[in-house]
Amino acid sequence: MDLRTLRFAFIAPAALIVVASGLLGCNKTEKIAYEVGEERPGGESSVNAKGRNAFSLPSGNMAITRRLDFSVGNSFFRNPWVAAPASTDARDGLGPLFNTNGCQNCHIKDGRGHAPNDGELNRVSMLVRLSIPTPEGKTLRPDQSVMPHPIYGGQLQDFTLPGGIAEGRVRVNYTYHDVQFSDGETVALRKPVITIEDPGYGPLSSDEYGDIMMSARIAPPMIGLGLLEAISENDILANADVDDENDDGISGKPNQVWDVEQKKTTLGRFGWKAGQPTLKQQNAGAFNGDMGLTTRLFMEENCTPDQTRCHELMSGEHPEVSDNILDKVTFYTRNLAVPVRPDAKDATVLKGKQLFYDAGCASCHTPSFTVSADADVEQANQKIWPYTDMLLHDMGEGLADHRPEYLADGREWRTPPLWGIGHTHEVDETAGFLHDGRARTLMEAILWHDGEAASAKEQVLAMDAGDRTAIIRFVESL
């Protein structure tokens, strides 16, 4: 069977269908109350945390004997990498082309990135994916997520080592429009317009391959990733309904992506379009694409054949990131804890929870899963509350990047988890929401929802000011 056209058609469990039947406005859901354990969204690994370091603490159930591995991984995640050769040979090999010299520069304090202000050049924390349309008659290999740009590759690197040529500079401008609630209050929404200035290796578009596809991406928060990785594939696929067989307007789709280590196609979990199957591969891909660092998973530098100056500057051992370092960074990213919810029983929060369910938000933002016993000790045997189904959904034309990624089309995005989202601006007051950081507030993020989420958005638009406050209060409490 052609892996590129593989499709799933699962019927949601009966209990979920009962809930979903009211989510699109046909009926109200039954009374939604506090549920035992939901104040600890990461199960026993949850931690009491707030402020700037809310996303930077280890799993609360981690044994003291494993804290050293966490600290070592944190060091390689936080500290900058340098060009080779260097006296610090454990962290050299940066570039020649790169977007940043350290993971924490994008995942600020292990949280979200942000988009530049209107008219600014991008400095860090946001990157731009590139690709071209697949030529007629050509089929992508199973290990290809997109057709990369023949000169600039799959991602624009806007920094280079001394003596090199950067691929270009990213400038962001915004268009604005107002959205009005039923009571007359308006919210201004902004949409980024990306321009690539000073392309270092020639024009990005040509008559040969047409206009390029560009997709701006900010760094997502790092908390709870090990728990998401530990959700069983069967539990994720049980919520998929590609052909909307239950006729609820929601057709969650699993992405099917290439696992480099297993050398086969498997379920995608990580990234804005679920384009990576494991945390290890996600980290290795970021080392390679964002910092120009090779690993055993990705041994090739990110210089394309036409970038001769890039090839001339290549140096360092291969792989530049050892298996041991990659494993430590993966352990670190697997164990960044989810903060406890102190207000889970608050009356306004519970009112907002009811409105969240009634509006239909929980049909994609699936509240909870139970992690199997097969996971690592910090993640195993726990009920967790991530508020994501890990599936792809059509989010409408307004959020579309028109750029596919494996089975995800240009309008589809993976449902992002909501846990910890209320701490976002404590961790970094400049952080943005949605894949490109366009939303400055949670309400702006909600109002960009469309496609499968159009009915839910319309119900929010019809709420009065008190109900809008309650639903935001609930989401912030997560």
C-alpha positions in Angstrom: 0.0 0.0 0.0 1.3 3.5 -0.8 2.2 5.0 2.5 1.6 8.5 1.2 -2.0 7.8 0.6 -2.7 5.7 3.7 -5.8 6.7 5.5 -7.6 5.7 8.7 -11.3 5.8 9.4 -11.9 5.1 13.1 -15.2 5.6 14.9 -14.9 7.5 18.2 -15.7 5.6 21.3 -19.4 5.7 22.3 -18.7 7.8 25.4 -16.9 10.4 23.3 -19.7 10.5 20.8 -22.2 11.2 23.5 -20.1 14.2 24.6 -19.5 15.3 21.1 -23.1 15.3 20.1 -23.6 18.5 22.1 -20.3 20.1 21.2 -21.4 21.6 18.0 -24.4 23.4 19.4 -27.1 20.9 18.7 -27.5 20.2 22.4 -25.8 21.2 25.6 -23.6 18.7 27.3 -24.6 17.2 30.6 -23.3 18.9 33.7 -19.5 19.1 33.7 -18.0 19.1 37.2 -14.6 18.9 38.8 -13.0 15.4 38.1 -10.8 13.8 40.6 -7.1 14.2 39.7 -7.5 17.0 37.1 -5.7 19.4 39.3 -2.5 17.4 38.5 -2.6 17.4 34.7 0.7 15.6 34.5 -0.3 12.9 37.0 2.3 12.2 39.7 4.9 14.0 37.6 3.1 17.3 38.1 4.9 20.0 40.1 3.9 23.1 42.0 5.4 25.9 39.8 4.7 29.4 38.7 6.6 32.4 37.5 9.6 32.5 35.1 10.6 28.9 35.9 7.1 27.4 35.7 8.2 25.2 32.7 11.7 24.4 33.8 11.3 21.9 36.6 11.9 18.1 36.4 9.1 15.5 36.8 7.9 15.7 40.4 8.2 11.9 40.8 11.8 11.7 39.5 14.2 9.8 41.7 17.2 11.8 43.0 19.5 9.3 41.2 18.1 10.5 37.8 18.3 14.2 38.5 21.9 14.3 37.3 20.9 13.2 33.8 18.2 15.9 33.8 20.7 18.5 34.8 23.2 17.4 32.1 20.5 17.5 29.5 19.5 20.9 30.7 23.0 22.2 30.3 23.2 21.1 26.6 19.7 22.5 26.0 20.4 25.8 27.6 24.0 26.8 26.8 25.2 28.0 23.4 27.0 25.8 20.9 30.1 27.2 19.1 31.9 26.7 15.8 34.4 23.9 15.4 37.2 23.4 16.3 36.9 24.7 19.8 38.3 23.9 23.2 34.7 23.0 24.3 34.6 20.1 21.9 31.5 18.6 23.6 29.4 21.5 22.2 31.1 22.6 19.1 30.1 22.1 15.4 27.6 24.9 15.1 26.6 25.8 11.5 27.8 26.7 8.9 24.2 27.8 8.5 21.8 28.0 11.5 18.9 29.9 13.0 20.2 29.9 16.6 23.1 28.7 18.7 21.1 27.3 21.6 17.8 25.6 22.2 16.7 28.0 24.9 17.0 30.9 22.5 13.8 29.7 20.8 12.1 27.8 23.6 12.5 30.7 26.0 12.7 29.3 29.6 11.4 26.1 28.1 8.2 27.9 26.9 6.9 29.3 23.6 8.7 31.4 21.1 7.3 34.7 19.8 6.9 36.4 16.4 8.6 39.8 15.7 6.7 43.0 16.0 5.2 44.6 13.0 7.9 45.5 10.4 10.7 44.0 12.4 13.4 41.6 11.1 13.2 38.2 12.8 16.1 37.7 15.2 15.4 34.3 16.8 12.5 32.3 18.2 10.7 32.0 14.9 11.8 30.1 11.8 10.4 29.7 8.3 9.9 26.3 6.7 10.3 26.2 2.9 9.2 23.8 0.2 8.0 23.8 -3.4 5.0 22.0 -5.0 5.7 18.4 -5.9 6.3 18.4 -9.6 3.6 16.7 -11.7 4.3 13.0 -12.1 6.8 12.9 -9.2 6.1 11.0 -6.0 7.7 11.8 -2.7 9.7 9.0 -1.0 8.3 7.7 2.3 11.0 9.5 4.2 10.2 12.9 2.5 7.7 15.1 4.3 7.8 17.8 1.6 9.6 18.6 -1.7 12.4 20.8 -0.3 13.5 24.0 -2.1 16.3 22.9 -4.5 18.7 25.7 -3.4 17.5 26.7 0.1 16.3 23.3 1.4 13.4 22.8 3.8 14.1 25.7 6.2 15.6 29.1 5.8 18.7 29.6 8.0 19.2 33.4 8.6 22.6 33.1 10.3 26.0 31.9 9.3 29.5 31.5 10.6 32.0 34.3 9.9 32.9 34.2 6.3 29.7 32.5 5.3 26.6 33.6 3.4 23.3 33.5 5.3 20.3 32.3 3.3 18.4 35.5 3.9 16.6 37.7 6.4 13.0 37.3 7.5 10.8 40.4 7.9 7.3 40.2 9.3 4.5 42.6 8.6 0.9 42.2 9.7 -2.5 42.8 8.2 -5.2 43.5 10.7 -9.0 43.0 10.9 -11.6 43.2 13.7 -13.9 40.5 14.9 -17.1 41.5 16.7 -18.9 39.6 19.5 -22.7 39.6 19.6 -22.6 42.3 22.3 -20.6 44.7 20.1 -17.2 44.3 21.6 -14.4 43.8 19.1 -11.0 42.2 19.0 -8.3 43.1 16.5 -6.7 40.1 14.9 -3.3 40.2 13.1 -2.0 38.0 10.3 1.7 37.8 9.5 3.0 38.5 6.0 6.5 37.0 5.6 9.1 38.5 3.3 12.5 37.0 2.7 15.1 39.8 2.1 18.6 39.6 0.8 18.5 35.9 -0.4 22.1 34.8 -0.3 22.0 32.1 -3.0 19.8 33.6 -5.7 16.1 34.1 -6.1 13.8 31.8 -4.1 11.2 31.5 -6.9 11.8 30.6 -10.5 9.9 29.6 -13.6 11.3 26.1 -13.2 9.6 25.4 -9.9 7.2 28.3 -9.4 6.4 30.1 -6.2 7.8 28.7 -2.9 5.7 27.6 0.0 6.6 29.3 3.3 5.3 28.6 6.8 6.4 30.6 9.8 6.7 28.6 13.0 7.4 29.6 16.6 8.9 27.2 19.1 6.2 25.3 21.2 6.4 24.9 25.0 8.4 21.9 26.2 6.4 20.7 29.2 4.8 17.2 29.3 6.4 16.0 26.1 7.4 12.7 27.6 3.8 12.1 28.7 2.5 12.8 25.2 5.1 10.4 23.8 3.8 7.7 26.2 0.2 7.8 25.1 -0.5 4.6 23.4 -0.9 4.7 19.6 -4.2 2.8 19.9 -5.6 5.4 22.3 -4.7 8.2 19.8 -6.1 6.4 16.8 -9.3 5.5 18.6 -10.3 9.2 18.4 -9.5 9.5 14.7 -12.5 9.8 12.3 -11.0 10.8 9.0 -14.2 10.6 7.0 -16.4 12.0 9.8 -18.4 8.8 10.0 -20.2 9.9 13.1 -21.3 13.1 11.3 -20.2 15.5 14.1 -18.3 17.8 11.9 -14.9 16.7 13.4 -12.6 14.5 11.4 -9.3 14.1 13.3 -6.6 12.5 11.2 -3.4 10.9 12.3 -0.2 11.9 10.5 2.0 9.1 9.2 5.7 10.1 9.2 9.1 8.5 8.7 10.9 7.1 11.7 14.6 7.4 11.0 15.7 4.8 13.5 13.0 2.2 12.7 13.3 3.0 9.0 9.5 2.8 8.6 6.4 5.0 8.5 4.7 5.4 11.9 2.4 7.7 13.8 3.4 11.4 14.0 3.2 13.1 17.4 5.4 16.2 17.6 5.6 19.5 15.7 2.8 21.8 14.6 1.7 19.3 12.0 2.7 16.1 13.9 5.6 15.7 11.6 8.0 13.9 14.0 7.3 10.4 15.6 9.5 10.6 18.7 11.1 13.1 21.0 14.6 11.9 20.1 14.0 12.4 16.4 12.4 15.8 17.1 15.5 16.9 19.0 17.9 15.5 16.4 15.9 17.3 13.7 16.1 20.6 15.6 19.9 20.2 16.2 20.3 19.7 12.4 17.8 22.2 11.0 18.1 24.9 13.6 21.8 24.8 14.6 23.5 22.9 11.8 24.6 20.1 14.1 24.7 16.5 12.9 23.6 13.5 14.9 23.6 9.8 14.2 20.0 10.3 13.0 20.8 13.1 10.7 24.5 12.9 9.5 24.3 15.4 6.7 24.9 19.1 7.2 22.1 21.4 6.1 24.1 22.8 3.2 22.4 22.1 -0.2 24.5 21.2 -3.2 24.4 24.7 -4.7 25.6 26.4 -1.5 29.3 26.1 -2.1 30.4 28.6 0.5 28.5 26.6 3.1 30.4 23.4 2.1 33.7 25.2 2.4 33.0 26.2 6.0 32.0 22.7 7.2 34.2 21.4 10.0 33.9 19.3 13.1 33.5 15.6 13.9 30.5 13.7 12.5 28.3 13.3 14.3 28.8 16.6 16.1 26.3 15.7 18.8 27.2 12.4 20.3 24.6 9.7 21.1 25.2 10.4 24.8 24.4 14.1 24.5 21.4 13.5 22.3 20.1 10.9 24.9 20.6 13.4 27.8 18.8 16.2 25.9 16.0 13.8 25.1 15.8 12.8 28.8 15.6 16.4 29.7 12.9 17.2 27.2 11.0 14.1 28.2 10.8 15.2 31.8 10.0 18.9 31.9 7.0 18.8 34.3 3.5 20.1 33.9 2.5 22.6 36.6 -0.3 21.8 39.1 -3.6 23.5 38.6 -4.4 25.3 42.0 -7.8 26.7 40.7 -9.3 23.5 39.3 -12.3 23.7 41.8 -12.9 27.4 41.4 -16.5 28.2 40.6 -15.7 30.5 37.7 -13.2 28.0 36.3 -15.9 25.2 36.5 -18.4 27.5 34.7 -15.8 28.1 32.0 -15.2 24.3 31.8 -18.9 23.8 31.1 -18.8 26.5 28.4 -15.6 24.9 26.9 -17.5 21.6 26.6 -20.7 23.2 25.4 -18.9 25.2 22.7 -17.3 22.0 21.3 -13.7 22.7 22.2 -13.3 19.3 23.9 -14.0 17.4 20.7 -10.5 18.2 19.5 -8.8 19.2 22.8 -9.5 15.8 24.3 -9.2 16.3 28.1 -7.5 13.1 29.3 -5.6 9.9 28.6 -4.2 7.1 30.7 -0.6 6.4 30.1 0.3 2.7 29.9 2.7 0.8 32.1 5.2 0.4 29.2 6.5 4.0 29.5 9.5 5.3 31.5 9.1 5.3 35.3 8.3 9.1 35.4 5.5 8.7 32.9 4.0 5.3 33.4 0.6 4.4 34.9 -0.8 7.9 35.1 -4.0 9.6 34.1 -3.0 12.9 32.4 -5.0 15.9 31.3 -3.2 17.4 28.2 -6.3 18.7 26.3 -5.2 17.4 22.9 -6.1 14.5 20.7 -2.7 14.5 19.0 -4.5 14.5 15.6 -4.7 16.8 12.6 -7.7 19.0 12.0 -8.7 21.4 9.2 -8.5 24.8 10.9 -9.8 26.9 8.0 -8.3 29.2 5.4 -7.3 31.9 7.9 -4.7 29.7 9.6 -3.7 27.8 6.4 -0.1 27.8 5.4 -0.8 25.9 2.1 2.2 23.7 2.8 1.7 20.0 3.3 3.8 17.8 5.6 3.5 14.1 5.1 -0.3 13.5 5.2 -1.1 16.9 6.7 -2.4 19.3 4.1 -2.0 23.0 4.0 -5.1 23.7 6.2 -4.4 21.0 8.8 -2.7 21.4 12.2 -2.2 19.1 15.1 -4.3 20.0 18.1 -1.8 21.6 20.5 -2.0 20.6 24.2 -3.4 23.3 26.5 -1.8 22.2 29.8 0.2 25.0 31.4 -1.0 27.6 28.9 -2.0 30.0 31.7 1.6 30.3 32.7 2.7 31.3 29.2 3.2 35.0 29.9 4.7 34.4 33.3 7.5 32.5 31.6 7.9 35.0 28.8 5.7 38.1 28.5 6.4 38.3 24.7 5.3 34.7 23.9 2.7 34.3 21.2 0.0 31.7 20.5 -0.8 29.6 17.4 1.8 28.1 15.1 3.3 31.5 14.0 2.8 33.5 17.2 0.2 35.8 15.6 -2.2 35.6 18.6 -1.2 37.9 21.4 -3.9 36.6 23.7 -5.9 33.4 24.2 -9.0 35.0 22.9 -7.3 36.0 19.7 -6.2 32.4 19.4 -9.8 31.2 19.8 -11.1 33.7 17.2 -8.7 32.4 14.6 -10.3 28.9 14.8 -12.3 28.0 11.7 -12.8 24.9 9.5 -13.7 22.1 11.9 -13.7 24.5 14.8 -16.0 27.1 13.1 -19.0 26.2 15.2 -17.1 26.4 18.4 -15.8 29.8 17.5 -19.3 31.0 16.6 -20.6 29.9 20.0 -17.8 31.9 21.7 -18.7 35.0 19.6 -22.3 34.6 20.9 -21.2 34.6 24.5 -21.7 37.6 26.8 -18.8 39.2 28.5 -19.3 37.1 31.7 -19.2 33.9 29.8 -16.2 35.0 27.8 -14.4 35.8 31.0 -15.3 32.4 32.4 -14.1 30.3 29.4 -10.8 32.2 29.3 -10.4 31.7 33.0 -10.8 28.0 32.5 -8.3 27.8 29.7 -5.8 29.9 31.8 -6.3 27.5 34.7 -5.1 24.6 32.7 
